Amino acid sequence: MSNVSQISFTELGPMDEHNRELLTNAHPLDWKNPTPADRYNMVVVGAGPAGLVTAAGVAGLGGTVALVERYLFGGDCLNFGCVPSKTLIAAARAAADVRRADRYGIELAFSKVDFAAVMERVRRIRGQISHHDAVQKFQDMGIDVFLGDAAFTGQDTVEVEGQALRFARACIATGARAVRPDIEGLAEAGFHTNESIFSLTELPPRLAVLGSGPLGCELAQAFARLGSEVTIIERSGQFLKREDRDAADIVGRSFMRDGIHCVFNSQVKRVTGGTGGKQLLLVSDGKESSVEVDAILVGYGRAPNVDGLGLEAAGVAYDARHGVNVDDRLRTTNKRIYAAGDVCLKHKFTHTADATARIVIQNALFWGRKKLSALTIPWCTYTDPEVAHVGLYEHEAKERGLEVDTFTKPFKDNDRAVTEGEDEGFVRIHVKKGSDRIVGATIVGRHAGEMISELSVAMAGKVGLSMLANVIHPYPTLSEAIKGVGDMYSHTRLTPLLKKLFVRILAWRR
């Protein structure tokens, strides 16, 4: 039986009916581990998105599978990531829309945000969605589910709660966790990461967000819109430093409207205080300043979960920063063992975890030769407006020696965006110079995440930008901006010489 007495579920928040529903699905406390099979086709360690897809895929193909999870099925995405954060963001967006309804000629009396009700909805939605990742569901697929700590004890053996699981192949899918920075006084003062912030039932009046990556930006804006006085403290000089500067600047202007205070090029040197108020001592260009807040959210990235897995015994190379070492086919240094998802990837996204799980299934069991490097990976930061990207940025293309032509269509030129009052942002597409081959794209807009897939499909299917220009898009839609970029490319093909020739032909035909 799983050693649940040593596991804390305090990160889930109040143990109401919704969190009880979540636990029933994600880690039933009365679960009894089965008797192991003599040998499994696949043992999967970790039941986040990568592990669940791997286990279900192998079982669906007729393989014998053991799936091991020490904490909660669904992993970070269901419990502390995508699901609760996007539910919170939806509530914050609704609050912002009500406040700004006068833009549309609608006058509404905004009274207040009931933060406790907002968070109750977060827990309710999470509990509802947890049925998709339920322990019993995977057991019903014919998978042997083991709850408890897993550790490799040899080249082909994993031990769980005193039971040995032998395998022909294994997949490490243990994911990643929030980085906890070594800042003087931070631990003593108390802080939140994504793993605890959704347990709140009272809105912090003043919130400091350390880091302005995707997680920091998304939650900073959400809490500001729900009523917190938010200060973002960023070590570099811009939000979302992976993105183009003008894309980040659009997000920054939105943050200003939401009343978010931003401190750039600053380090937190020390934190003092506790529940009655926390003082953050900041250092910027050698000068010191301070910020007083009621709560701190740390968003400094994620670290792979590799500790305690016995990877040395299995001959699996890894390091604490980058995780499990894999080749382009996701094999570890033990050729029996593969890895998928956040534990081995630079791009730590749920959809990438899913994609790499599918590579593992093919390569591990069916002599496949699928490559990680062949994937076309989009991503989206769910601020308002959203920032979505796929492929190369212009500076990355230059670093690779690839010359590109870049075309940008602002949403202010898109009729649907103007009518919706959502005309901030743009569609930007990079093509290989002298051709219409798309090598990268960025979309900034309220629905950017929904739009980027058209460009992802075009890249994956080797569909050129000129083809997108010829695809009929419904009018009026935001996606017409993509067609508009295609038209911009088509106009470049009309060289002065070609235009002169057309003039002569048309004059002759009059």
GICORJO-V914253 format. One record per pair of residues at least 4 apart in sequence whose ideal C-beta (glycine too) atoms are under 6 Angstrom apart, sorted by the first residue. I is the first residue (numbers start at 1). GAP is how many residues later the second one is. D is the distance in Angstrom with one decimal. If there is no record, write none. Layout:
((I:GAP:D) (I:GAP:D))
//
This chain:
((1:31:5.3) (2:29:5.6) (2:145:3.5) (2:146:4.6) (3:145:5.9) (4:25:5.2) (11:184:5.1) (11:185:5.1) (11:188:5.9) (12:7:4.8) (13:186:3.3) (15:4:5.2) (18:105:3.9) (18:106:4.7) (18:109:4.0) (19:104:5.8) (21:106:3.8) (22:4:5.5) (22:104:5.9) (22:105:4.6) (22:108:4.8) (23:4:5.7) (24:4:5.7) (25:105:4.1) (25:106:5.8) (25:109:3.9) (26:46:4.2) (26:47:4.3) (26:48:5.5) (26:104:5.4) (27:45:5.2) (28:107:5.8) (31:116:5.1) (33:113:4.7) (34:110:4.9) (36:127:5.4) (36:129:5.1) (37:27:5.6) (39:127:4.7) (40:24:4.9) (40:26:4.9) (40:127:4.7) (41:22:3.7) (41:23:5.0) (41:127:5.5) (42:16:4.6) (42:21:5.8) (42:23:5.1) (42:127:5.1) (43:23:4.6) (43:115:5.3) (43:122:5.1) (43:124:4.1) (43:127:4.5) (44:7:4.8) (44:10:5.1) (44:11:4.7) (44:23:4.9) (44:127:4.8) (44:129:6.0) (45:23:5.0) (45:105:4.8) (45:127:5.4) (45:129:5.9) (46:5:4.1) (46:127:3.8) (46:128:4.0) (46:129:5.9) (47:4:4.7) (47:5:5.7) (47:20:5.8) (47:22:3.7) (47:26:4.5) (48:27:2.2) (48:127:4.6) (49:28:5.5) (49:301:4.8) (49:304:4.2) (49:305:5.5) (50:123:3.9) (50:290:4.0) (50:291:2.9) (50:303:3.8) (50:307:4.7) (51:122:3.6) (53:4:5.9) (53:301:5.2) (53:304:3.7) (54:117:4.9) (54:303:4.3) (54:306:5.5) (55:10:5.1) (55:12:4.3) (55:88:5.4) (56:4:6.0) (57:304:4.5) (58:5:4.1) (58:7:5.0) (58:303:6.0) (59:6:4.8) (59:82:4.9) (59:83:5.3) (59:84:5.1) (65:78:4.7) (66:78:4.6) (66:99:5.0) (67:76:5.2) (67:78:5.3) (68:78:4.6) (68:82:4.3) (68:92:5.3) (69:4:5.7) (70:79:4.9) (72:7:4.9) (73:60:4.8) (73:62:5.4) (74:4:2.9) (74:5:5.7) (74:59:3.8) (75:100:5.2) (76:4:5.2) (76:5:4.3) (76:99:5.8) (77:4:4.6) (77:5:4.5) (77:273:4.5) (78:5:5.2) (78:55:5.6) (80:114:5.1) (80:115:4.7) (82:4:5.9) (82:268:5.7) (83:43:5.3) (83:46:5.5) (84:38:5.0) (84:42:5.5) (84:114:4.3) (87:35:4.7) (87:38:4.7) (88:34:5.6) (88:134:5.1) (89:133:5.1) (89:293:5.7) (91:27:4.6) (92:130:4.0) (92:133:3.8) (92:134:5.3) (93:291:5.9) (95:18:5.6) (95:130:5.1) (96:129:4.7) (98:10:5.6) (98:12:5.4) (99:11:5.4) (101:5:4.2) (101:7:4.9) (102:5:5.9) (103:318:5.6) (113:113:5.0) (113:114:5.2) (115:88:3.9) (116:85:5.4) (119:82:5.7) (122:76:5.9) (135:10:5.5) (138:5:4.8) (138:7:5.7) (139:6:5.0) (146:14:4.5) (148:12:4.9) (148:13:3.9) (150:8:5.2) (150:10:5.0) (151:8:5.6) (151:158:5.9) (151:159:3.7) (152:6:5.5) (152:158:4.0) (152:161:5.1) (152:162:3.6) (153:4:4.9) (153:6:4.9) (153:160:5.6) (156:10:5.9) (156:11:5.7) (156:180:5.8) (157:7:5.5) (157:9:5.4) (158:7:4.7) (159:5:5.4) (169:167:5.7) (169:195:4.5) (170:167:4.6) (171:167:5.0) (171:169:5.8) (171:189:5.3) (172:152:5.5) (172:167:4.3) (172:171:5.8) (173:167:5.1) (173:168:4.9) (174:131:4.1) (174:169:4.9) (175:130:5.5) (175:166:5.9) (175:167:4.6) (175:168:5.8) (176:126:4.0) (176:127:5.9) (176:128:4.9) (176:129:6.0) (176:166:3.9) (176:172:5.8) (177:126:5.8) (177:128:5.8) (178:15:3.6) (178:16:5.7) (178:17:5.6) (179:121:4.5) (179:122:4.9) (179:124:5.1) (181:119:5.4) (183:85:5.3) (184:86:4.4) (185:4:5.5) (185:85:5.2) (185:86:4.1) (185:87:5.4) (186:5:5.7) (186:85:4.7) (189:82:4.5) (189:84:5.6) (189:85:5.6) (189:89:4.8) (191:105:4.1) (191:107:5.4) (192:4:4.8) (192:5:4.3) (192:105:4.9) (193:105:5.3) (194:21:5.9) (197:100:5.8) (203:24:5.5) (203:25:5.9) (204:24:5.6) (204:90:4.6) (204:91:3.7) (205:89:5.3) (206:23:4.7) (206:87:4.2) (206:88:4.7) (207:16:5.3) (207:21:4.5) (207:23:5.1) (207:88:5.1) (208:23:5.1) (208:72:5.9) (208:85:4.3) (208:88:4.9) (209:7:4.9) (209:11:4.3) (209:23:4.9) (209:88:4.9) (210:23:5.4) (210:88:4.9) (211:5:4.3) (211:88:3.9) (211:89:4.8) (212:4:4.9) (212:5:5.4) (212:20:5.2) (212:22:4.3) (212:27:4.5) (213:86:5.9) (214:167:4.3) (215:84:4.4) (216:4:5.8) (216:83:3.3) (217:22:5.8) (217:166:5.2) (218:164:5.3) (218:165:5.8) (220:10:5.1) (220:12:5.2) (220:40:5.9) (221:37:5.9) (221:162:5.5) (223:5:4.1) (223:7:5.6) (224:4:5.9) (224:6:4.3) (224:34:4.6) (224:35:5.9) (224:36:5.0) (225:33:5.8) (230:30:4.8) (231:30:4.6) (231:60:5.5) (232:30:4.8) (233:30:5.0) (233:33:5.5) (234:30:5.1) (235:32:6.0) (236:5:5.0) (237:27:5.2) (237:28:5.5) (238:10:4.9) (239:9:4.5) (239:12:5.5) (239:13:5.6) (240:8:4.7) (243:4:4.6) (243:5:5.2) (243:144:5.5) (244:198:6.0) (247:140:5.3) (247:195:5.9) (247:197:4.8) (250:174:5.6) (250:175:5.8) (250:194:5.3) (251:132:5.2) (255:5:4.1) (265:19:5.4) (266:16:4.7) (266:18:4.2) (267:16:5.1) (268:12:5.4) (269:12:4.8) (269:14:4.9) (270:11:4.4) (271:7:5.9) (271:9:5.6) (272:7:4.8) (273:4:5.2) (273:5:4.2) (273:6:5.1) (277:15:5.6) (278:15:5.5) (279:11:5.6) (279:13:5.4) (280:11:4.7) (281:9:5.5) (282:7:5.0) (283:5:5.7) (302:46:5.6) (304:19:3.1) (304:39:4.7) (305:38:6.0) (306:12:4.9) (306:17:5.8) (311:5:4.1) (311:7:5.4) (314:20:5.3) (315:19:4.5) (316:16:4.6) (316:17:5.8) (316:18:5.1) (316:21:5.8) (317:8:4.4) (317:16:4.4) (318:6:4.7) (318:7:5.9) (323:20:4.8) (323:21:4.9) (324:8:5.8) (324:15:4.3) (324:19:5.4) (324:20:4.4) (326:4:4.8) (326:6:5.8) (326:13:5.1) (326:18:4.8) (327:4:5.1) (328:43:4.7) (328:44:5.3) (328:45:5.3) (329:34:4.9) (330:8:5.0) (330:29:5.5) (330:30:5.5) (331:4:5.9) (331:7:5.7) (332:5:4.7) (332:7:5.7) (338:22:4.5) (338:26:5.1) (339:4:5.7) (339:5:4.1) (340:16:4.1) (340:17:4.8) (340:20:4.9) (341:12:3.6) (342:6:4.2) (345:7:5.9) (347:5:5.1) (347:30:5.6) (349:30:5.6) (352:25:5.6) (355:20:5.7) (359:4:5.9) (359:11:4.4) (360:4:5.3) (362:4:5.5) (362:6:3.3) (362:8:5.1) (363:5:4.2) (363:7:5.6) (376:80:5.5) (376:83:4.9) (376:84:4.4) (378:12:3.8) (378:74:4.8) (378:78:4.6) (379:10:6.0) (380:6:5.6) (380:8:4.1) (380:69:3.6) (381:6:4.6) (382:4:5.7) (385:39:5.6) (385:40:5.0) (385:59:5.6) (385:60:5.1) (385:61:5.0) (386:62:4.0) (386:63:5.1) (387:57:5.3) (388:55:4.7) (388:60:3.9) (388:61:5.0) (388:64:3.8) (389:53:4.8) (390:51:5.5) (390:62:5.7) (390:65:5.7) (390:66:4.9) (391:48:5.4) (391:49:3.3) (391:68:5.8) (392:4:4.4) (392:5:4.7) (392:47:5.1) (392:48:3.8) (394:12:5.7) (394:36:5.8) (397:5:4.3) (397:7:4.7) (403:30:3.9) (404:26:4.4) (404:29:5.7) (405:26:5.4) (405:28:5.3) (406:24:5.1) (407:22:5.4) (407:78:4.8) (407:81:4.4) (407:82:5.7) (408:18:5.2) (408:20:4.4) (409:18:4.8) (409:72:4.9) (409:75:4.5) (409:76:4.7) (410:16:4.6) (411:6:3.9) (411:12:4.7) (411:14:4.9) (411:34:5.5) (412:11:4.5) (414:67:4.7) (415:61:4.5) (416:60:3.8) (416:61:5.4) (416:62:5.3) (417:5:5.3) (417:6:4.3) (417:61:5.8) (418:5:5.0) (422:24:4.6) (425:19:3.6) (425:20:3.8) (426:18:5.7) (427:16:5.2) (427:54:4.4) (427:55:5.6) (427:58:5.4) (428:14:4.7) (429:9:6.0) (429:12:4.7) (429:56:4.9) (430:9:5.2) (430:10:4.4) (431:5:5.6) (431:6:5.8) (431:7:5.7) (431:34:5.4) (432:5:4.5) (432:7:5.7) (436:28:3.6) (436:29:4.3) (436:30:4.4) (437:27:5.9) (438:20:5.6) (438:21:5.2) (438:27:5.6) (441:14:4.4) (443:5:4.0) (443:8:5.2) (443:9:5.5) (444:4:6.0) (447:4:6.0) (447:31:5.8) (451:28:5.8) (454:28:5.8) (457:4:5.7) (458:5:4.1) (463:4:4.9) (465:21:5.1) (465:24:4.7) (468:14:6.0) (468:18:4.2) (469:17:2.8) (469:18:5.2) (469:21:5.1) (473:4:5.9) (473:6:5.2) (473:7:4.7) (473:10:4.7) (494:4:5.7) (494:5:5.4))
//
